[in-house]
Amino acid sequence: MKKSKVFGIGFHKTATTSLKIALHTLGYNVTGPNGVNDPDIRNNINAMVEKISQKFDAFQDNPWPIVFKRMDEMHPGSKFILTTRNPDEWIRSQVRHFGTRTTPMREMIYGVGCPAGNEDVFVRRMLTHNSDVIDYFRGRPKDLLVIDITREGNWEPICSFLDEPVPASAFPHANRAVDREERRLHLRPLVWIIQRAHNRLRHIMKQL
């Protein structure tokens, strides 16, 4: 176990997956998201985070952003990383990824479960959260790192904040839309080959 716990308290789609991989690379036992589909998350969240927070070194994605004050009380000396992102880019990513799909967790956080059609509500909630975090940790620069990984994604700020050596590997930039599109394009020829082989096999079977 690491000496101090690390809580990623930026809202989802603020490069939380990249943060997760980075912390794992640094040797942290990372969890999250947790409980996103629990239909009774409003009543279960406190007991859940108190239990899970005892078992891991690092935490990211939901519900950890909305329980940062409780985690600060429970685990003195912890480090908190607020991942941020340009609001316009963030809400586009939200809509592209979640659309009209809803979860109990998002309903609890935003008051509505899906970003599509509720863009203003989601952005307002995210900005309010970021402001609340910065106000809460005002005067405690050693406890909070605010970083936009989509623009400042490198090892130095995080390693300096956590007092960890900089890894030799490149900083992870995971789950980006451009990467997903490249993977889709790379897989397209393989899908075509599989489909063609499947159709050929069906043709042969019909002739037997």
C-alpha positions, 0 to 999 in steps of 0.5 A: 500500500502507498503511504497516502491515498490519491483521489481523482475528483474530476468529473468523468470524461476529463481524462479519468481513464488516463489518470487511472492508467498513470496512477497504476503505472506509478504503483497505485492500486486503483479503483473506479468507477464504482456503483454507477448502476446501483438503483439505490445509490443515493442511500448506499453511497456513504457506506460504499465509499467508506468501505471501498476507500479502505481497500485501495490506494487510488480512486477515480471517476464516479462517485469519488468527485462528489465525496471528496470532503468525506474522503478528506475527513476519513483519510487525512494526508491524502492527495486530490487531483482535480482533472478539468477540461474545456467545457465545450469539449467536455459536454461534446464528449459526454453527449457522444459517449452517453447520449440519451443513456441514463444511470442512477449515478448521473441522475444523482449527480446532475439531477438528470441522467443523460447529457443529450438535451441537458447540456446546460445542466451538465456543464453548470454542475461540472463547473460548480463542482470544480469551483467548490473543490478549489474553494475547499482546498484554498490554502492547501496547495500540497493537497490539491493538483488541478490539471487538464490532462487533455492539454498538459498530459505529461508525467511531471505535474503528477509525479511532482505532486505525488513525489514519485519518480517519472516513469520511462514510459510515455504518459498515457492518453487513453480513450480519446475519440481520435484513438477510437476512430483510428481503431475503428478504421484499422479494424474495418478491413479485418471485419470485411475479411471475416464477413466475406469468409462467413458468407463463403462458409454459408454458401458452401454449407448450402451446397452440402 
